[in-house]
Each structure stands twice: as structure tokens, then as C-alpha cells.
């Protein structure tokens, strides 16, 4: 064990294990997670070649092999709880995507949510037993987040009681679905439904793609892999061109919307029902943001505690780079953010489970709020995390650029979350639509409930930016409850400004659509402020549940750092609205410096509490024992380029070149 990292752990002022329990949701959950981890990580069937040293085809091959083993083992051990399956999968493919992701994460859940009992009998068990391997084919070459723009058609033919699926244009080719290229033999295809001459919008159709025995594509199915990407090398993201494929009427998912044998269309009770799967995935992504950021922070903070560089005082030993205030300023706010996002992820999961219970009983009243919240928080957390991972990488200097650090991999695996399941700017605008609608309802005298209830006070406030002196500000910047209030007022003011911007555009005789587009920057800012408020509030609320004084104290410092960092980064908003004075903003910066040195003692212990197993972290720089340099040398020596002392290119090109010169 590296002596520096030992010293760091001895300095901790709280019990790391207790904090791990809080993050996992209780000691029982921690115990079970560790059991699953050791079960997988000690299993020789999951031994793998280091992916950094493999070609794309080899990475795909290795991922399929491990996924197949994983399915067998899950059955063998009788692991059926969705959370435990998710945990097991994350150990087999340590936070890496894999070819069966969409089968497990979209195909099966969509069947559960949208199939009739008869369809469940036909499709679910074969899919559960992987006779059917499915993917979810929504995105097309020409359209992604704008679902109404999708062009694939499903036209009902009452004579044969079949749907005819077709890709009418080049831009309508399905493009990007994971597992579509080579792995899946079925897809849930989203297509525009045409029956009796009318278009009824997007519906889902179970579509066979490949022969169940030979795996050869069926007639009229043009399918394949879309080629190398920024990351996701293990996954065969694919394309699919449908050439008038006929499927039985019973292959349309009909739990809610239906097409009768004669072609009559029966619409679903709520247009938002099909959003269930999406809301679920977006809620999950919030948790994934926390996990990716916590891994990046673990690597950067552990490495910063064992790396010595330069000098603070001449003639003295080189300090740990974690002693530099600039390094703390880069990393500790990100550590605070990782904790904040973790608690927001827990909240989203609980909220989703609560509301899906209501939905199953036919109560859809909470769905619009959940949809708006999951869209906004998905965008807010992924944008922040994406930027944060890169800060962690750069804070590791040159070694952070090596794949041995795991940081390049964490970045390329995480960055697509800003785009998939709803492009982030579009997500923010969806949240803004809900906020503006809620604001107008409050103006009209309706009492709002839920997370937007703060807009009820909108009509009692004067929003004009005004000199600070005109409104004495009673904010204690050391008091979290006080800061939550300030974030809430900032959100309310920015929502109001966005709504007023639309109003002004309409008064200039602009159409609704143009007024919206011309106010879009303000709308995104309003959503961002709303999400920021929610995160600060949920982090603060979480502190109430924590009884242990040591843990409570260190988490309070993190929550305060997160809130104050947000104020200094967005000081213009708070000053312009007269919510804070200039001295208060300056005081926030001073307080941040105090919090950095306070948290310095516990930095390594706080990343230890995330409890990332070394094998899962797969980072030479982020090792628990801190023995970086010995292992970095070992890692480099294992590179395939070092398999021979003299590379063949020397004999092929360089040696002959000498003779010619």
C-alpha cells in the first residue's frame, strides 16, 4: 500500500463504510452488491483480454461471449431481481455497453409495458430464453429526437390482416440501434401507422429480421453494422432498411392502441403512455451520470494523492498535487456533484417506481411532471458529467491521456448519453414547455403542486432587474436552506423571463412557433435553473435522513460546496435579479476556499465510499493501493506492440529505405 494513500485514509473524520451504506441504500444492499461483484470478478468464465489492446471485431466477439455466459449464470444462480441483474451485468461489462443492452434494457421492458397478454405468451418467454434476441429500432438516419419526423411506415392491409413495413426514403433507414447490426433477430420497429387511409402516428411493431435457425437476414431485410464510432466498440450499432416486409396484425403492440381486423383504429387512453420506457431509461441515465462521474473523481483524487510534483516552498519535498488549491478547485466541486447526482438518481428511481404504480391503476396525472423532470435532469446531469470527466482526465496530466488511466474510456462511453434517449437541448426545451405551461396556469390562478409549486408565487413578485440596495437580501450563504430558497427564486425568475420573452414575441405579431424559437435560449436557461434548483434541494433534503454526525458533517460540506460553486458560476443570474449582493458573491468565493481545505482531509475517504472495485475501475492511476508507477510500467510492457523486440515494419520499410538513400 502506498504510504501517501494510507496516510490519507487515516486522516478521515468519518466512517467510510457508513457512507457506502447510504449510497447503496442500506447495509443489506451493500452486502449483496459485494457478493455479486466477487461472484463475477472471481469467475474464470468472465476473464477477458484487456479491451484497450483488441481490435473492434475482437472487442465485439469478447462482449458477445461474456454476455452469453452472463445469461447462463443469471439463470444458474436464480438472479431475477431487476436491480441485481443490473448489478451483475455491470460487473460482467464494467460500465461498458454490450451487444445485448437493448434486448435487456428496451426490448423486454417494452414487451412488459405495451404487449397484450396474448402477445406476452407469444413473445416474452422466447425473448427471455434468447431464442428471440431483440433491439429497439426507433432512430433513423434522418431523424432522432424529433419522433414525429420518423418516416418508416406500417400500412395495414385488411385483405391479409397484415402490416406492410417499409423504409420509403434513404433518410428513413433505421440507424444507430445497439445490437441491430449483427446480434438481433427481431426488432421492435417504431413506424407511422396507416390504416383506412389515415395516419395515426408512431406505433411499435415486433418485426422478425433474421432466420431463427441460420441467423441469415430474411428477404426484404437489409441490415448491418454502421461502422466504427467515437467509443462503444463492443456494440454493433446497426442500420435497417425494410423493403415492404409483411408481419401479422398481431405483431403490433396492442396493450393500449389497437387496430381491429377490419382496420378500425382504437386510440390509447393517454398519448403519453408509450413514454413509460423512455422515462425509465432517462431516470436510469441520471444514476449513470453519478456513477461515471464518481469513477472519474475516484481516479483523479487517488492519483492526486500519490503524485508529487514541483514545489510550493523552495527546498522542501515535492508536495502531493492534491495539496495545490487549483487541483482541489478542479476536483472537489466535481466530487460534490457526483454525490449530488447520486442522491438525485435515487430520488428519480423512487419517483418512477411510485408513479408507474399509479399508471398501472389508470392514474396518469403525475406523468407530465415525471416526463418533464426526467427529460430536464437527464440533460442537466449528462452535460455536467460529460464536462466533469474531461476535467478529471486533464487534472491527471499526461498519464490521464493513457488508456491505462481508464479516463479516455469512461469519457467515450459516457458522452453519447448527451445525445441518445433525447438530445439534451431538445430535452431542456421539453422541460421548458412544461415550466411555461405551469407558469401560465399559476398566473391564471391555479394552485400548482409538486416540484413546480414555487411558480405559485410568481404573480406576487416584481422581476425587473433592480439595484441591489432596493431590496435588502436576507440570505445566509452558510445556510443550505437559505441557498435552496435563492436557487428556487432564480428558477422562478428565469421561467418568468422566458415566458415574458414569448409574450413579447407574440405581441410583435410572431407566430407561436417563431415566438418559441426566438425565446429558445431563455427557455433552456430556465430549464437549467429549474434542474439546478431541484438538485440543490434534493441534496439538502437528503441530509435530513442522515443520523451519523461524522457522515452528516462531511456531506453538509459537500452540499454547501455544490451550492456555492453553482452561485459563483452563475453569479450574473443571482446579481441581476437582486437575489444576492456583490459582497455576498465575493463571500461565496472565500467560503469555497475554506470548504476546499476542509474537504482536503476527507477527499480520499469520500471517493473510497463509492466502493469501486479495482477490477471494475480498471485504472492504473485509480488503484486502491495507490501503487501507480510499478503497475503503469507493467501495463505498458503488456502492449501487443511489445510482443517482439523488433517490429516487422523495420525490415519491411526502414531497412530498405537506408539502402535507397
Secondary structure as GFF3:
##gff-version 3
##sequence-region A 1 661
A	DSSP	alpha_helix	3	11	.	.	.	ID=ss1
A	DSSP	alpha_helix	16	24	.	.	.	ID=ss2
A	DSSP	alpha_helix	27	41	.	.	.	ID=ss3
A	DSSP	three_ten_helix	44	46	.	.	.	ID=ss4
A	DSSP	three_ten_helix	51	53	.	.	.	ID=ss5
A	DSSP	alpha_helix	56	76	.	.	.	ID=ss6
A	DSSP	alpha_helix	82	92	.	.	.	ID=ss7
A	DSSP	alpha_helix	101	102	.	.	.	ID=ss8
A	DSSP	pi_helix	103	107	.	.	.	ID=ss9
A	DSSP	alpha_helix	108	114	.	.	.	ID=ss10
A	DSSP	alpha_helix	117	119	.	.	.	ID=ss11
A	DSSP	pi_helix	120	124	.	.	.	ID=ss12
A	DSSP	alpha_helix	125	128	.	.	.	ID=ss13
A	DSSP	beta_strand	134	137	.	.	.	ID=ss14
A	DSSP	three_ten_helix	147	149	.	.	.	ID=ss15
A	DSSP	beta_strand	153	157	.	.	.	ID=ss16
A	DSSP	beta_strand	162	166	.	.	.	ID=ss17
A	DSSP	three_ten_helix	170	172	.	.	.	ID=ss18
A	DSSP	beta_strand	174	175	.	.	.	ID=ss19
A	DSSP	beta_strand	186	195	.	.	.	ID=ss20
A	DSSP	beta_strand	198	208	.	.	.	ID=ss21
A	DSSP	beta_strand	221	225	.	.	.	ID=ss22
A	DSSP	beta_strand	238	242	.	.	.	ID=ss23
A	DSSP	beta_strand	245	248	.	.	.	ID=ss24
A	DSSP	three_ten_helix	249	251	.	.	.	ID=ss25
A	DSSP	beta_strand	258	259	.	.	.	ID=ss26
A	DSSP	beta_strand	265	266	.	.	.	ID=ss27
A	DSSP	three_ten_helix	273	275	.	.	.	ID=ss28
A	DSSP	alpha_helix	276	306	.	.	.	ID=ss29
A	DSSP	three_ten_helix	321	323	.	.	.	ID=ss30
A	DSSP	alpha_helix	325	360	.	.	.	ID=ss31
A	DSSP	alpha_helix	367	394	.	.	.	ID=ss32
A	DSSP	three_ten_helix	397	401	.	.	.	ID=ss33
A	DSSP	three_ten_helix	403	405	.	.	.	ID=ss34
A	DSSP	alpha_helix	407	415	.	.	.	ID=ss35
A	DSSP	three_ten_helix	416	418	.	.	.	ID=ss36
A	DSSP	alpha_helix	424	443	.	.	.	ID=ss37
A	DSSP	three_ten_helix	450	460	.	.	.	ID=ss38
A	DSSP	three_ten_helix	468	470	.	.	.	ID=ss39
A	DSSP	alpha_helix	480	507	.	.	.	ID=ss40
A	DSSP	alpha_helix	512	518	.	.	.	ID=ss41
A	DSSP	alpha_helix	520	543	.	.	.	ID=ss42
A	DSSP	alpha_helix	549	569	.	.	.	ID=ss43
A	DSSP	alpha_helix	571	576	.	.	.	ID=ss44
A	DSSP	alpha_helix	582	600	.	.	.	ID=ss45
A	DSSP	alpha_helix	603	608	.	.	.	ID=ss46
A	DSSP	alpha_helix	614	617	.	.	.	ID=ss47
A	DSSP	alpha_helix	628	637	.	.	.	ID=ss48
A	DSSP	three_ten_helix	640	642	.	.	.	ID=ss49
A	DSSP	alpha_helix	648	649	.	.	.	ID=ss50
A	DSSP	pi_helix	650	654	.	.	.	ID=ss51
A	DSSP	alpha_helix	655	660	.	.	.	ID=ss52
###
